[in-house]
Amino acid sequence: MSRTKTISLGDVLKDPLAFFAAAKSKGSQQVDDEDGSFTLIYQKKNGKPDAREFLARGARRD
């Protein structure tokens, strides 16, 4: 599993496409500002859920 990497808002604004590419290839990217933070997570369409997400939700009972 990948860890969230924190980068500055200034770095994102310099090259936003690199920010999206990093989320896709390296995992979650977090941007902090003075009031909080934003996290960008890439997820494939029809992809399997993250194991942490699966464990948090529990098994379905259809």
C-alpha positions in Angstrom: 0.0 0.0 0.0 1.2 3.5 -0.8 1.4 6.3 1.7 0.1 9.8 1.2 2.8 12.3 0.2 2.4 15.9 1.3 3.3 18.6 -1.1 2.9 22.4 -1.1 0.1 24.2 -2.9 2.8 26.2 -4.7 4.3 23.1 -6.2 0.9 21.9 -7.3 0.2 25.2 -9.0 3.5 25.1 -10.8 2.7 21.8 -12.5 -0.8 20.5 -11.9 -0.5 17.7 -14.4 2.5 16.3 -12.5 0.3 16.4 -9.3 -2.3 14.2 -11.0 0.3 11.9 -12.5 1.9 11.4 -9.1 -1.4 10.4 -7.6 -1.9 7.9 -10.4 1.6 6.4 -10.2 2.8 6.9 -6.7 -0.4 6.9 -4.6 -2.4 9.6 -2.7 -1.1 13.1 -2.7 -1.9 15.6 0.0 -1.8 19.4 -0.3 -1.8 21.5 2.9 -2.9 25.1 3.2 -3.4 27.3 6.2 -6.9 26.1 6.9 -6.6 22.4 6.3 -5.6 19.9 3.6 -6.8 18.3 0.3 -6.1 14.7 -0.7 -6.1 13.5 -4.3 -6.6 9.7 -4.7 -6.6 8.0 -8.0 -8.9 5.0 -8.4 -9.3 2.9 -11.5 -12.8 2.6 -12.9 -14.3 -0.7 -11.8 -11.2 -1.3 -9.8 -11.1 -3.3 -6.7 -11.5 -1.3 -3.5 -8.6 -0.6 -1.3 -8.2 -3.2 1.4 -8.6 -0.6 4.1 -11.9 0.5 2.6 -13.1 -3.1 2.4 -12.2 -3.8 6.0 -13.9 -0.5 7.2 -17.1 -1.4 5.3 -17.3 -5.0 6.2 -18.8 -7.8 4.2 -22.0 -7.4 2.2 -25.1 -9.3 3.2 -27.3 -9.5 0.1 
